[in-house]
Amino acid sequence: MEDSDLVADALGEHIFEWFLRNKRSEWELYQGRVTPFELEQYLPVW
């Protein structure tokens, strides 16, 4: 998405950059989480 000229043009550069920053931040928070499914599925292996 960050390479999309169409989205950048539709939103405007300022909003597009803001959106990308927020999505990157959201992704970093998500990466640090362990879900109940993951605990149940993978913890017994260790």
C-alpha positions as CSV (number, residue, x, y, z in Angstrom):
1,M,0.0,0.0,0.0
2,E,2.8,2.4,0.8
3,D,3.9,2.2,-2.9
4,S,0.4,3.0,-4.1
5,D,0.3,6.3,-6.0
6,L,-3.5,5.9,-6.4
7,V,-4.1,5.9,-2.6
8,A,-1.6,8.7,-2.1
9,D,-3.3,10.8,-4.7
10,A,-6.8,10.0,-3.3
11,L,-5.9,10.8,0.3
12,G,-3.4,13.5,-0.3
13,E,0.3,13.2,0.7
14,H,-0.2,14.5,4.3
15,I,-3.0,12.1,5.2
16,F,-1.3,9.2,3.4
17,E,1.9,9.7,5.4
18,W,-0.1,10.0,8.6
19,F,-2.0,6.8,7.8
20,L,1.2,4.8,7.1
21,R,2.8,6.0,10.3
22,N,-0.2,4.9,12.3
23,K,-0.4,1.5,10.6
24,R,3.3,0.9,11.2
25,S,2.8,1.7,14.9
26,E,-0.3,-0.5,15.0
27,W,1.7,-3.4,13.4
28,E,4.6,-3.0,16.0
29,L,2.1,-3.3,18.8
30,Y,0.4,-6.3,17.3
31,Q,3.8,-8.1,16.8
32,G,4.4,-7.9,20.5
33,R,1.2,-9.7,21.5
34,V,0.7,-13.4,22.2
35,T,-2.8,-14.6,21.7
36,P,-4.6,-17.2,23.8
37,F,-4.6,-19.4,20.7
38,E,-0.8,-19.1,20.3
39,L,-0.3,-20.0,24.0
40,E,-2.6,-23.0,23.7
41,Q,-1.2,-24.2,20.4
42,Y,2.6,-23.6,20.9
43,L,3.4,-23.5,24.6
44,P,2.9,-27.3,25.2
45,V,5.6,-27.9,22.5
46,W,8.2,-26.3,24.8
